[in-house]
Each structure stands twice: as structure tokens, then as C-alpha cells.
Amino acid sequence: MAESNQESYHVVPFCPAPVRIIKPNKHFLFVAKPAGLLTIPGRREENKDCLITRLQSHHKSKTATVVHRLDMATSGIMVVALSKMAHREISRQFEHRETQKHYIAMVDGIVEKDEGVIDLPMIADWPNRPKQKIDFEQGKKAVTEWKVLERDHENQRTRLKLIPITGRSHQLRLHCFELGHPILGCNLYHKNGSEKKASRLLLHAESLTIKHPKTGEPVTASAPCTFLLD
């Protein structure tokens, strides 16, 4: 999901959790971003700490560049380029939806159906930035496939696998909200106190597949979903 601009307008608390390198490669790196860390620097000097500056401060990844983003509150797997060729090719793959990825989310309430597809067009909700909204007239196509992984009846929550077919800003958050089951810990799209039922946004990018920029062979990396241990 694309990162919003909200983080640029306040001081982001320091995130002590490290960026972990999952699968190093000559041309790119798969890394695990912790929740609470920006992908790129914010506008203020206090918000310069982020995934890409941490990577660039290390001599083995000083050429790292961002090809896609995760929201500050979202954790999980990302890929960064280490050369101009890799940046160009991997960026093209994201633009043309040639990558494959899925997320894990814990949502409020018990989802009755086992799987489904959410096809609801989205547009920026400008008076309420950085929020997005559903708009059938001017919104851009936004599609999310979902599947129930576990129903926790005791705590009235459901673990979902989410596959974004498109990559709109806040797509998974808004689509789950429209499904009637907001993601726990989300302070933008919530109801019935769902934003207070977790100490963080329970959304995690678990798996990502790209084509190797040189060979074209598929390369997959994953990061375990730590909030499921809570």
C-alpha cells in the first residue's frame, strides 16, 4: 500500500525495532520493515529516521532506493533496489501489477463467509486527509481478494489473508472497513472502538514475489507475522 502524507505533519516517535534483511542479492534486498517506521523521510528533521536512511547508512546497502512503500503503521516484507537497472525494472513490475503479494490482517468481529472479493473504487477524501473514501463516480478501481484464515470467537476477531489486486493508498484498511470488519488498531477507519482493541495496526505484509531484474525468474520472500503471537 502507498504511504500517506500524514506522518509528515507531526513528529513520529522513534522506532527502536531494527530493519531486518531477509534475502540479500546483488541487485536488490528483501527487508522486513517494523511497524512504526516510515519508509521514506518525513519533511521535518525529526522525522528523517526511516527504512531507507537506515539502509543507506550501511556500507553494504548505501545505494538502496525505494521502489514501493508501506504505511508507517504497517509491518512486513519490502524490496529495495541496489542499482539503477534494478530500480527501473522492479518499479516497472509494480506499475504493471506483475508482482504478487499478500497481507495478514486481524479484523474486528467474526467474518461469516470464508472468502470473497471487494471491488470498490476509491478516491482521496480531501477534506479529511489522509483518509480515502469510496466513490463510484470518480474513484479509481480498487480490488481486494480476501480469505478467512482463523475465527477467534472468544475475542470476537478474525484473521484474514488479503491479496490486493490493485495498490491504492489505504486500500486494505478501507476495504476491510467497508466489509464491515475494520482492521484492529486502525485509527483512520474504525467503528465500535475497533481502533482501541490493539496497540498497533494489525496489518502485516507477509509475502512478496518479484521477477529477478536480470534473469526474469520469480523470487519470493516472506516475513513472519509477529502480531499473531499477541
N, C-alpha and C positions, 0 to 999 in steps of 0.2 A: 504494500500500500504506500501511496505517496505521503510524505511527511508534511504536516500542516505548518503554517507560519506562526501558530500561537506561541511556540516556545521562544520566539524572538522578542517578545514583548515583556518578559519578566526574567528574573534570574533563576536559572534552572539549578536545583540542588545538585551538589556533586554526587556522581555515581561511583562508588568505590569498587564495584564489580568489574573485573577485567574483560577485555575483548579477547576471546579465545580463537586461535587459528585452528580450523577443523581439518582442512585439506590443502596444504600448500602446493603451489605449482609455479613454474617459471613465468607463466603469463598472467596468472590470476590467483586470488586467495579466496577460499571459503572461510568465513568467520562467523562466530556466534556473538551477536550484539546483546548485551544485557538490557533489561527493562530500565528505563530512567536515563538512558544515554542518548543524546542527539546523534543523528547520522552525520550531519554537517554542522559547522559552527553557526551559532546564533549571531545576531547583529551586535550585541553588546560584548565587550571584552570579557565580562564574567561568564559568558556562555560559549567561550572558544573551545572548551573541552568537549570532545565528541569522538565518535568512532574513527573518522578519517584522520584527524590530527593525531590521535594516539598511534595509529598505524604508521603514519608518515614520520613520527618521531623515532621509529626503529630503523636501523640501517638496512635491514633485510626487506623492508616494505616501504621505503621512503618515496617510491614512485607511485604508491597506491592512489587510485582515483575512484570516485563514486560512480556507479552506473545505474543504481536504483536505490531506493530508500525504504526504511521502516519508520513508522511513527516513533517518537521518543518513548512512549509508554509500552510499545510492543517489543517483545524479545524474539530472538531466533536467528535463523541462518540467513546470511547475506553473501554476495560475491562482490569483490572489488577487483578492478583491473590493475595490472602492473606495467602495462605498456600501452602506447597509443593504439597499436593494432588491436590488442585485446579489448581496450575501451570501446573502440569503434564497432567491433564485431559483436561484443556482448550487449552493448546498447541497442544495436540493431535487432538482436534477438528479443529483447524486452519490448521494443517498439512494435514488432510484428507478432508478438504473442507466441514466440517459439519456445519460450521457457515453460517449465512445468513446476508448480509449487503447490504446497498445501499448508494450512494452518490448523492449529488446535485451539479451540475456544471453550471456556466454561460459561454457559449461559444460564440466566435465571429461569427457574421453573422447569417443568417436565415437558419436553417436546414429544408429542404423541406419535407423529409419523416417523418412519425410520430414515427417510431420505427425501430430498426434493431439490428444486431449482428456484432461486429467487431472481426474477427478471424485472427489475425496477430501475428506470432511468434516473440519473442523479445530476444535480447542479449545485453550485455553491450557494449557500444561504447567506448572501452578502450582509444583510443587517445583523446577522448573528455569527459572523466569522469567528472561528474557522469551521463552523458547522456546515454540513451539506444537507440537502433535502431531496425528496423525491419530486420530480417534475415531469409529467407525461408529455408536455408540450415542447419544452426547451431542453430538457435533460438529456445527457449523453447515455448511451446504452451501458448498462451495468448488470452483469450476470454473475451469480454465485451458486455453485453446487454445494450441497451440504449432506452430511450423513451422521446419524447418531452413533456414537461410539460407546456411550455408557449413560445410564439414567441413575441418578443418585436421589432416590425417593426420600431418604432420611433428611437430606439437606435441601431438597427441592431445587436441584440443579441438574443440568445435562451437559455432557461433554460432546462436542461436535468436531467433526473434521470438515474444514471449509476449503473449497477449491475455487479461487477467484478466476473466472474466465476472462474478465476484464480487470483493469487495475486502477479504479477510481479512488481518489482520496477518501478515506474513511469508509470505503465500500463495505467491508465486513462488519464494521460497527453498526452502520445504518441499516444494512440488510438484516442483521440479526434483530435489531430493534423492530423493524417492520414485520419480521416473522412473529413478533410478539414475545421474544425472548432475548432481551438485551444482554450483552456480554457483561459479566460481573466486573465491577471496578471501573466501568466506563463513566467518566464524568460529563460526557457530552450527550450521549444517547442513553437515557435511563428512565426507569419508572419503578414505582413501588419500592424505592430505596435500594434498587439494584446496584447503584454506584457505591453504596456503603457496605456491600456484602463481601468485599475483597479489598485487600490493602494495595493492590495494583490492578491494572487492566489485565484480565486473564485471557490474553491473546498471544499466541506464540507461533512464529513461522518455523515449522518443523522440518520441511524438506524442500530442496530446490534442485532442479535439473537444468543444466545449460548444455549447449554444444561446445566442445573444445574449439576455441577460436582458430586453431591451426589445423586440426585434423577433422573437425566436424563430428567427432564421436561424442555421444552423450556422457556427461559427467554429473553424478548426483552426490550431494552431501546432505547430512541431516544433523540436527541438534536436538537432544532430549528435551522434553517439555517439563521443566523443573516445577512449575506451579502445581502439577498433578500430585506432587508429594505433600502438598499442604493439607 
